[in-house]
Structure formats: structure tokens, C-alpha cells
Amino acid sequence: MTNPEIQHAVGTFSVALQPTEVEGTGVGVMTLSKTWSGDIVGTGDGVFASGGDPSTGTAGYVALEHIEGRIGDREGGFALQQYGQMVGGEADLTYAVVPGSGSGQLTGIAGTMELTIEDGVHTYDLAFTLPG
């Protein structure tokens, strides 16, 4: 059995965050909505939780998002998980496809994503594999 070829989907997304009250926890929680364009065309919805103090350059966050749409000519859905930390003002971000989350023609998708933010523009590069 051969390994599927790694493909790349590149483009941009816009994001809107809506704060949610979680009193007394020291954790900020938000819902997120995204519009994906480029090689991924679709919408994403999810949750984002953060802690720490970004104003001092120390913080962390986690997020889960479900995307519904298409990659190239394949339609379906999949979830992304994010894990980020900021220490000493330096950010480290991990973005990955949630195993087993693919549906429709995206069933079996696996991969990781690189994110660049410049002048408020979110640019992604999803390195992924799909069976068959």
C-alpha cells in the first residue's frame, strides 16, 4: 500500500470572534466564524479559549473549528484543532486536521496547516493527504 501524496491548499480566511461570558475562571472564551477562500472555499464555526496576558507577551489558547465546503473539487467537511502559546512575545502555533473528522468527499483527510498573519490578512497553507 502506498502513502497518499501530500497536497497543498493555499488561500486566505476572514475571522469574526464573539466573546462568551465565563465568570471567575480566568479563561476567555469566544465563538468564531470564518469565511475561507482560495483552494478551500467554505465556512467554519468553532470555539476559542484563551488564558494569560497577551499584553505582556505571555498567553495561550486552544480552539476547535469545523469547516464545511470544498478543497479543489472535493466537497465535505473536516475539523481543525489549534494550540498556541506566546512566551516572551514569541508566538508558537500548531494547527492540525482532527483525525477522523473528515466527511463527504473529504473523508480520511489528514494534515497540518501553517498560518501567516500580515497586515491583518490571515494566509493559510494546508498540507494534507486524502485517500484514493
N, C-alpha and C positions, 0 to 999 in steps of 0.2 A: 504494500500500500504506500503510495507517495503522499508527501505532505502537500496541502494546498499552497498555491503561490500567494505570497504576500502582495496585496494590492494597496493602493493609497487613494483616499478620498480627501480632497482639499477644498477649502472654501472659508466662509465666514458665518458667524451667527450673531444675532442680537439677543440680548437677555433683559428681562424685567424681573425684579425681585420685590416681593411683598412681605413686609415683616409680620410675624405672628407672635402674640404675647406668650411668654413662658416665664412667669414671675418667679423671682427668687432663685433661679438656677445658675445664673452667671453665664448662661448659654443663649446666644441669639439664634433664633430660628426664623427662616423665611421660606416661602414657596417661590419657585422660579418657573418662568415660562420663557422658552426660546423659539426663535424662528431660524431655521438652518437654511443656508443657500450654498450653491456651488455643487460639488459632487454629491452631497447629502442635501436633499430637499424635503423638508418636513417641519414638524413642530415637536417640541419637547416640553415636558412638565415634570417637576420634581420638588424635592425639599433640600434645604441647605441649612446646616447648623454650624455655628462658629463660637469660639471662645478666645480668651486672651485680650490683648490690647494692640490692635494694628497701629495705633498712633505712635507706639514705642518700638514698632518693628518686631513684635513677638505675638504670634497668634496661630491658630489652627482652625481648620474646617473640614467637614465631610459633607458629601452631597450624593444623592441618587436621583437619576433622571431617566424617564422613559421617552424615547424618540419614536415617532410614528411617521413613516414617509417612504422614501426610496433612496437607495445608493445606486447610482447609474440606472440600469433598467430593472433592478430588483426591488420589489415593494415588500414592506413588512414593518416590523418594529424590533427594537432592542433597547436595553438599558445600559447606562454608563454610570460608573461609580467614580467619585473623585475623593482624593485625600490630599490636603495641602497644609503646609506649615511655613511660617515665617519666623526666622531666627536671625537676630541682628540685622533686620531689614532685608535679608536674602530669602526669596521665596523658593520653595521646592514643591512641585505639584506632580501627582500621579493620577492619570486618567485612564481607565480601562473599561472594556466591554464586560458586563456582568455575565459570567458563564451561565449558559442555559437560558438566557433571556431572549434570544432571537425568535421571531415568529414570521409566518408567511414565507416569502422567498428569502428572508434573512435568517432562517433557522440555522443554527450551527455557527453563527458569526462569532469570531474571537478577535481580540486585538487590543491595541493601546493607542492613545491619542496624545499628540503634542499640541500645546496651546501657546500662542503668542498674542500678547495684547500690546498694541502700539497706537497711540493717539485715540484710545477708546475703542479701537476696532479689534474684535476677537477673531483671530485667524486660526483654523484647525488643520491638522494633518492626521487623519486616522489611518494607521497601518493595520490592515485587517486580513483575515482569511475567511473564506466561505467554502463549504464542501460543494463538490460537483459543480 
